């Protein structure tokens, strides 16, 4: 299922054998996920935490703190064979998003033109 809202497309994708909301946001530079979402859906996720390259991010209304990066495999179903992306997400302490937000960094990493 997918629908478009402004510059974002909201979908559901399999990540670690279960369906999770994923927003593709062409206005976001980094791919992000909220710590609270990981706490609720991925037990032991902190064991996968990697150091982050950037320590501070800003939203339109507030400063948000990064606590690290996490890599999750996103499986994009396709009739000719699934596409698997090992995507790095910045884990944000105070983010108010449900699910994963895929920024434009994946386009650079995988050389994808949309």
C-alpha positions in Angstrom: 0.0 0.0 0.0 1.3 3.5 -0.8 0.0 7.0 -0.9 1.6 10.4 -1.6 1.4 13.3 0.8 3.3 16.5 -0.2 6.9 15.5 -0.9 6.5 12.2 0.9 5.3 8.8 -0.1 4.1 6.6 2.7 4.3 2.8 2.3 4.6 -0.4 4.3 7.7 -2.6 3.7 9.0 -5.8 5.2 11.9 -5.2 7.6 13.2 -8.1 9.6 10.2 -10.4 8.7 7.4 -8.0 9.7 5.7 -5.0 8.0 6.7 -1.5 9.0 5.7 2.0 7.9 8.3 3.6 5.7 8.0 7.2 4.4 10.1 8.2 1.4 10.7 11.9 1.9 12.4 13.8 -1.0 12.9 16.8 1.3 14.9 14.8 3.9 18.6 14.5 3.4 19.1 11.6 6.0 17.2 8.5 6.6 15.9 8.4 10.2 14.1 6.4 12.8 12.9 7.3 16.2 14.4 5.5 19.3 10.9 5.1 20.6 9.8 3.2 17.5 12.8 0.9 17.7 12.1 0.3 21.5 8.6 -0.8 20.6 9.3 -3.0 17.6 12.9 -4.3 17.7 14.0 -5.9 20.9 17.8 -5.6 21.4 18.2 -3.1 18.7 20.8 -1.2 20.8 23.2 -4.1 20.1 23.2 -3.0 16.4 23.9 0.6 17.1 26.8 2.2 15.3 28.5 5.6 15.9 26.8 8.3 13.9 28.6 10.8 11.6 26.5 13.8 12.6 25.6 14.6 16.2 22.9 17.2 15.8 19.9 17.6 13.5 17.2 20.2 13.2 13.6 20.0 12.3 11.3 22.8 11.4 10.5 23.5 15.0 13.2 21.9 17.3 16.7 20.5 17.7 16.9 16.7 17.7 19.7 14.6 19.1 21.2 11.6 17.3 22.2 8.6 19.4 23.8 6.6 16.6 23.1 4.8 13.3 21.4 1.4 12.7 21.4 -0.6 9.4 18.2 -2.3 8.4 17.5 -4.4 5.3 14.5 -3.0 3.4 12.9 -5.5 1.0 11.1 -3.8 -1.9 8.8 -6.4 -3.5 9.0 -6.6 -7.3 7.5 -9.0 -9.8 10.9 -9.7 -11.3 12.6 -10.3 -8.0 12.8 -8.4 -4.7 15.1 -5.5 -4.3 17.1 -5.5 -1.0 18.6 -2.3 0.4 20.9 -2.3 3.4 20.0 1.1 4.6 21.6 3.1 7.3 19.1 5.1 9.5 20.1 7.8 12.0 18.5 7.0 15.3 17.0 10.1 16.8 16.3 10.5 20.5 13.4 12.9 20.3 11.8 12.3 16.9 8.1 12.1 16.6 7.8 9.8 13.6 6.1 6.4 13.4 8.2 4.0 11.4 11.2 4.7 9.2 11.8 7.8 7.1 13.9 7.2 4.0 15.7 10.4 3.0 17.6 11.1 -0.2 20.8 9.5 1.1 19.7 6.1 -0.3 19.6 7.6 -3.8 23.2 8.6 -3.5 24.3 5.3 -1.9 22.6 3.1 -4.5 22.8 5.6 -7.5 19.0 5.7 -7.9 17.4 8.3 -10.1 13.7 9.1 -9.5 
